[in-house]
Amino acid sequence: MDRAPGGCYNGGSMGVPGLLAGAVWQQSRNSRKEQMMSSMNRRGFLKSTAAATAGTYAALSSFGLTPSVLGANEQIRVAVAGIRSRGGAHVNDFNEIEGVKVVALCDPDKQVLEQGVAGFKKKYNVGDGEIQGYADVREVLDRKDVDALVIAAPNHWHSLMTVWACQAGKHVYVEKPVSHAIWEGRKMVEAARKYNRIVQAGTQHRSCPAVQEAGRDIQAGKYGKVQWIHCSVLHARATIGKVTEPTPVPAGIDYNLWCGPAPMTPVMRKSFHYDWHWQWAWGDGEMANWGIHYLDDVRHMLGWTDVPTKVVAAGNRFAWDDDGQTPNVHFALMDYDGLPLVVDIRNLPDPANRGGQQGALYQGARGGNYIQCEGGSVRISRGGGWFHDNDGKRVYQYKGTGGSGHSNNFINAIRSGRREDLAAEIEVGHYGTTICHQANVAWRAGKAAPVDEVREAMRSHEDAADTLYAVLKQLDGNNVNLLQKPFVLGPALTYDRKTERFVGDNAERANPFIKCSYREPFVLRDEV
């Protein structure tokens, strides 16, 4: 194993379960000064919180009590954790929804936090009492007046923040990928169920009309039986560079809080922000950064209720000698109950496309899903797509928005109190993210292999073999010497849906990646 991976309503609107969940979280907190506890005390508190709340909910369930819901005119108060990039967009999106007010911003980067708070005050003309900033998400969860937490922190924080928020009686919107490992995702589902919270995954394509309509047509058999799927992300990214010694943590960042459950190791990358995506302790590579959107679309459009059970993957970090650990070329052949799925992730430029400055193309597109049916193919990417007949002619257009109504969908579900109203309920997000983790695990469990072995692993499906051929051409155009930097080929793996673990041959090579290790006191417990 190559890493240590690492609502509560105001006034009369507070339902009984929400009130008690919040009360459990708030026990022994009369003032902030009195809450200055050691990390050991806080660990004990979190354990007692989970136990006490579990008992509360068991008692409520025995009486058949369910949460009350927020009326259409009642204000929903939101906090956003992680506000530098995607989170900054969430701050504006949620605050501009009628009946919603962002009241707290959270980020361990002091500069980002101060700029965020100041910018919010200026844009919305509010004072200190209407928006507050925090470095520690636990202080946000202490607030009785926060109904929902929006999580846009780095991947390694997603699961723990979600579980803590559910325990504190908050609803949650958590960005993709929802988890940093398969086991974490299941804990998030368990927490949402146990504390009866509304938890939305940030896979916003679930709210896109194009994907929804295409899914209805495909599942209704409009184009005949689905034969195979090609899912691709073909971006051209740049190297993240290489350092020879640890770089200082930027001034103002509380590195302990930034790392949280992940290892607090020296920073070995030039850019502190964003480039953590390409290091396993904190990120999950392009497979779960962008691949999650289109892989979740596959589940959505085909009506899959679970995840593939067979996977083999290959690739490597080619052409770049940098501090990234995740592959920049990563392709996998998966099987869902006999239906082949080819996953094709490439971050290198393609010399054959637009002067070599752009990524590769698949059937003329730079990414998305190509779903081959008996009567033609559905080709969908962000914002929409077309159905093509078997001669390649465009026949019907699917018009979309990319999922612009996803935040509103979350708020509407909080008001209704029905998780069934969510476009991307947390279990849906868990399964979509699991496919990404399956592909990552299949690669991480692998070892160096010559091209002939990779070709043999992919030869069972024509599109997988064709993808390898396209990859080889692109690598040659990038002057990659496969003798010096060979493919990493993973073993053929079988996944058990019930236990959410790999089984059979090679399982011992894969299962160490199912769960992260955690750093006290930021530990995701077995019992949530």
Secondary structure, DSSP 4 states (H G I P E B T S, - for coil): ---------SGGG--HHHHHHHHHHHTT-SSTGGG---HHHHHHHHHHHHHHHHHHHHHHHHTT-------TTSPEEEEEE--SSHHHHHHHHHHTSTTEEEEEEE-SBHHHHHHHHHHHHHHHT--TTT-EEES-HHHHHT-TT--EEEE-S-HHHHHHHHHHHHHTT-EEEEPSS--SSHHHHHHHHHHHHHTT--EEES-GGGG-HHHHHHHHHHHTTTT--EEEEEEEEE--PPP----SSPBPPPTTB-HHHHHTTS----B-SS-SSSGGGGSTTT--HHHHHTHHHHHHHHHHHHT-SS--SEEEEEEE--S--SS--S-SEEEEEEEETTEEEEEEEE-S--TTSGGGTS---BTTBSEEEEEEETTEEEEEETTEEEEEETTS-EEEEEE--SSTTHHHHHHHHHHHT-GGG-SSBHHHHHHHHHHHHHHHHHHHT-EEE-HHHHHHHHTTSHHHHHHHHHHHHHHHHTT--TTTSPEEEPPPEEEETTTTEEESTTHHHHGGGSS---BTTB---S--
